[in-house]
Amino acid sequence: MKKQIILVVLFLMSCSLFSSAQAPDLDRLIANITVPAPPVEALDLAAGQLHYFDSIAPNQEQEKKMLVAYKALSAGFAANVHYKQGYNVFQKYLNLKEKILAREKAEVITKLQHDYQQKDKADEDKVVSLQNEVSQLNMDAEGFISKRSGFKNIFSIVIVVLSMLFAASLFRSSMRLKNLNAETKANQEKLSQNHRLASLGYLANGIPGAIKANNESVSKMAADAAQLAAKEKAEELRKALINLGTSSN
């Protein structure tokens, strides 16, 4: 019995030394301890191989396999009434699981902090962009107001100039109208004067002719009267005299 115990101890020590030099094959280890009713020797061997990771940190993939191995070892030791060993292995399972959960939690927190920082930076950039847009809009509004004020001033000047030109045009038109009225009145007076002069000229030209005609008529009537007197025709002379008096009137 003692020899068997010594051999088992030596075997376990050799396995431990061998396992400390080389990482155990976790897939094969799990396959050996997950069989129905695994022997205690196989459980002890697997536990000794897992001591390799006490000095060398496993990677994440190895940690997942170690959780499976620790859980199987704990159940196997409990089934073989090795409760203390099962408890110790289960404590390693819990410690490793807490370590994995803490790391995952830290990674999640780190990721959330990174996302928050990125979002915060994006929000800051957006705020800066909005502030720049507001500043640009204010500058545009001020420029528009300035242009509008300048346009109003120019428009006012144009209105004043046009009003002056219109007033000058009205003044020239009124002066021309006044001159035309004066010229029209002067022409009317001149036409009236010319008409009066023409009438007087016509009368002046007609008087000598009338006198001449009357003289001729008087001479003729006088000749006729002489002829009648000569012929003693008194009655005809009287008529001639009456006709002469009528013609003179």
C-alpha positions as CSV (number, residue, x, y, z in Angstrom):
1,M,0.0,0.0,0.0
2,K,2.8,2.4,0.9
3,K,4.6,1.5,-2.2
4,Q,1.5,2.4,-4.3
5,I,1.2,5.7,-2.5
6,I,4.8,6.5,-3.1
7,L,4.5,5.6,-6.8
8,V,1.4,7.8,-7.1
9,V,3.2,10.7,-5.4
10,L,6.3,10.2,-7.6
11,F,4.1,10.0,-10.7
12,L,2.3,13.2,-9.7
13,M,5.5,15.0,-9.0
14,S,6.9,13.9,-12.4
15,C,3.8,15.0,-14.1
16,S,4.0,18.3,-12.3
17,L,7.6,18.8,-13.3
18,F,6.8,17.8,-16.9
19,S,3.7,20.1,-17.0
20,S,5.7,23.0,-15.6
21,A,8.0,22.8,-18.5
22,Q,5.3,22.5,-21.2
23,A,1.7,23.8,-21.3
24,P,-0.8,20.9,-21.0
25,D,-3.1,19.9,-23.8
26,L,-6.4,21.2,-22.3
27,D,-8.6,19.5,-24.9
28,R,-7.1,16.1,-24.1
29,L,-7.1,16.9,-20.3
30,I,-10.8,17.7,-20.5
31,A,-11.5,14.5,-22.5
32,N,-9.8,12.4,-19.8
33,I,-11.8,13.8,-16.9
34,T,-15.2,14.1,-18.5
35,V,-15.7,10.4,-19.0
36,P,-18.2,8.7,-16.8
37,A,-16.8,7.9,-13.3
38,P,-13.3,9.2,-13.9
39,P,-10.6,7.6,-11.7
40,V,-9.0,9.6,-9.0
41,E,-5.6,9.2,-10.5
42,A,-6.7,10.8,-13.7
43,L,-8.2,13.6,-11.7
44,D,-5.0,14.1,-9.7
45,L,-3.0,14.1,-12.9
46,A,-5.2,16.7,-14.5
47,A,-5.0,18.9,-11.3
48,G,-1.3,18.6,-11.4
49,Q,-1.1,19.6,-15.0
50,L,-3.3,22.7,-14.3
51,H,-0.7,23.9,-11.8
52,Y,1.3,25.0,-14.9
53,F,-1.0,28.1,-15.1
54,D,-0.2,29.1,-11.5
55,S,3.1,30.6,-12.7
56,I,2.3,31.3,-16.3
57,A,-0.8,33.4,-17.1
58,P,-3.2,31.6,-19.6
59,N,-4.7,33.4,-22.6
60,Q,-8.4,33.9,-22.9
61,E,-9.0,30.8,-24.9
62,Q,-7.1,28.7,-22.3
63,E,-9.1,30.3,-19.5
64,K,-12.4,29.2,-21.0
65,K,-11.1,25.6,-21.3
66,M,-9.7,25.8,-17.7
67,L,-13.2,26.7,-16.4
68,V,-14.5,23.5,-18.0
69,A,-11.6,21.5,-16.6
70,Y,-12.0,23.0,-13.0
71,K,-15.7,22.3,-13.0
72,A,-15.2,18.7,-14.2
73,L,-12.5,18.1,-11.7
74,S,-14.6,19.5,-8.8
75,A,-17.5,17.2,-9.8
76,G,-15.1,14.2,-10.2
77,F,-13.5,14.7,-6.8
78,A,-16.9,15.1,-5.2
79,A,-18.1,11.9,-6.9
80,N,-15.0,10.1,-5.5
81,V,-15.7,11.5,-2.0
82,H,-12.6,13.7,-2.2
83,Y,-14.5,16.8,-1.0
84,K,-11.5,18.9,0.0
85,Q,-9.7,18.5,-3.3
86,G,-13.0,19.1,-5.0
87,Y,-13.6,22.3,-2.9
88,N,-10.1,23.6,-3.6
89,V,-10.6,23.0,-7.4
90,F,-14.0,24.7,-7.2
91,Q,-12.4,27.7,-5.5
92,K,-10.0,27.9,-8.4
93,Y,-12.9,27.7,-10.8
94,L,-14.7,30.6,-8.9
95,N,-11.5,32.7,-8.8
96,L,-10.8,32.2,-12.5
97,K,-14.4,33.0,-13.3
98,E,-14.4,36.2,-11.2
99,K,-11.1,37.1,-12.9
100,I,-12.7,36.6,-16.4
101,L,-15.9,38.5,-15.4
102,A,-13.8,41.4,-13.9
103,R,-11.7,41.6,-17.1
104,E,-14.8,41.5,-19.3
105,K,-16.4,44.1,-17.1
106,A,-13.3,46.3,-17.3
107,E,-13.3,45.9,-21.1
108,V,-16.9,46.8,-21.3
109,I,-16.3,49.9,-19.1
110,T,-13.3,50.8,-21.1
111,K,-15.2,50.4,-24.3
112,L,-18.1,52.5,-22.9
113,Q,-15.7,55.2,-21.8
114,H,-14.0,55.2,-25.2
115,D,-17.4,55.4,-26.9
116,Y,-18.5,58.1,-24.5
117,Q,-15.3,60.0,-25.2
118,Q,-15.8,59.6,-28.9
119,K,-19.4,60.7,-28.6
120,D,-18.4,63.6,-26.4
121,K,-15.7,64.6,-28.9
122,A,-18.2,64.3,-31.7
123,D,-20.7,66.4,-29.7
124,E,-18.0,69.0,-29.1
125,D,-17.1,69.1,-32.7
126,K,-20.8,69.4,-33.6
127,V,-21.2,72.2,-31.1
128,V,-18.1,74.0,-32.5
129,S,-19.5,73.5,-36.0
130,L,-22.9,74.9,-35.0
131,Q,-21.2,77.9,-33.3
132,N,-19.2,78.5,-36.5
133,E,-22.4,78.3,-38.6
134,V,-24.1,80.7,-36.2
135,S,-21.2,83.1,-36.4
136,Q,-21.2,82.8,-40.2
137,L,-25.0,83.5,-40.3
138,N,-24.5,86.5,-38.0
139,M,-21.8,87.8,-40.3
140,D,-24.0,87.2,-43.3
141,A,-27.0,89.0,-41.6
142,E,-24.8,91.9,-40.7
143,G,-23.5,92.1,-44.3
144,F,-27.0,91.9,-45.6
145,I,-28.1,94.7,-43.2
146,S,-25.2,96.8,-44.3
147,K,-25.9,96.2,-48.0
148,R,-29.6,97.0,-47.4
149,S,-28.7,100.2,-45.6
150,G,-26.4,101.1,-48.5
151,F,-29.0,100.3,-51.0
152,K,-31.5,102.4,-49.1
153,N,-29.1,105.3,-49.2
154,I,-28.4,104.9,-52.9
155,F,-32.1,104.6,-53.6
156,S,-32.8,107.8,-51.6
157,I,-30.1,109.6,-53.6
158,V,-31.6,108.3,-56.9
159,I,-35.1,109.4,-55.8
160,V,-33.8,112.9,-54.9
161,V,-31.9,113.2,-58.2
162,L,-35.0,112.0,-60.2
163,S,-37.2,114.4,-58.3
164,M,-34.8,117.3,-59.1
165,L,-34.7,116.2,-62.8
166,F,-38.5,116.0,-62.9
167,A,-38.8,119.4,-61.2
168,A,-36.4,120.9,-63.7
169,S,-38.3,119.2,-66.6
170,L,-41.5,120.6,-65.3
171,F,-39.9,124.1,-64.9
172,R,-38.6,124.0,-68.5
173,S,-42.0,122.7,-69.7
174,S,-43.8,125.5,-67.9
175,M,-41.4,128.1,-69.2
176,R,-41.8,126.8,-72.7
177,L,-45.6,126.8,-72.3
178,K,-45.5,130.3,-71.0
179,N,-43.3,131.4,-74.0
180,L,-45.7,129.6,-76.4
181,N,-48.7,131.3,-74.8
182,A,-46.9,134.7,-75.1
183,E,-45.9,133.9,-78.7
184,T,-49.5,132.8,-79.5
185,K,-50.9,135.9,-77.9
186,A,-48.4,138.1,-79.8
187,N,-49.3,136.3,-83.1
188,Q,-53.0,136.7,-82.4
189,E,-52.4,140.5,-81.8
190,K,-50.3,140.7,-84.9
191,L,-52.9,138.8,-86.9
192,S,-55.6,141.2,-85.6
193,Q,-53.4,144.2,-86.4
194,N,-52.7,142.8,-89.9
195,H,-56.4,142.2,-90.4
196,R,-57.2,145.8,-89.4
197,L,-54.5,147.1,-91.6
198,A,-55.7,144.9,-94.5
199,S,-59.2,146.2,-94.0
200,L,-58.0,149.8,-93.9
201,G,-55.9,149.2,-97.0
202,Y,-58.8,147.8,-98.8
203,L,-60.9,150.7,-97.9
204,A,-58.1,153.1,-98.8
205,N,-57.7,151.5,-102.1
206,G,-61.4,151.5,-102.8
207,I,-62.0,155.2,-102.0
208,P,-60.1,156.7,-105.0
209,G,-61.9,154.3,-107.4
210,A,-65.3,155.2,-106.0
211,I,-64.5,158.9,-106.3
212,K,-63.3,158.4,-109.8
213,A,-66.4,156.4,-110.7
214,N,-68.6,159.1,-109.2
215,N,-66.8,161.8,-111.1
216,E,-67.2,159.9,-114.3
217,S,-70.8,159.4,-113.5
218,V,-71.3,163.0,-112.7
219,S,-69.4,164.1,-115.9
220,K,-71.5,161.7,-117.9
221,M,-74.7,163.0,-116.3
222,A,-73.6,166.5,-116.8
223,A,-73.0,165.8,-120.4
224,D,-76.4,164.3,-120.7
225,A,-77.9,167.2,-118.9
226,A,-76.3,169.6,-121.3
227,Q,-77.5,167.6,-124.1
228,L,-81.0,167.6,-122.6
229,A,-80.9,171.3,-121.9
230,A,-79.8,171.8,-125.4
231,K,-82.8,170.0,-126.6
232,E,-85.0,171.7,-124.0
233,K,-86.1,168.6,-122.5
234,A,-86.7,169.9,-119.0
235,E,-88.4,166.8,-117.8
236,E,-85.6,164.6,-118.6
237,L,-83.2,167.1,-117.0
238,R,-85.1,167.0,-113.8
239,K,-85.0,163.3,-113.8
240,A,-81.3,163.3,-114.5
241,L,-80.7,165.7,-111.6
242,I,-82.8,163.5,-109.3
243,N,-80.8,160.5,-110.4
244,L,-77.5,162.4,-109.9
245,G,-78.6,163.3,-106.4
246,T,-79.4,159.7,-105.6
247,S,-76.1,158.4,-107.0
248,S,-74.2,160.9,-104.9
249,N,-75.9,159.8,-101.8
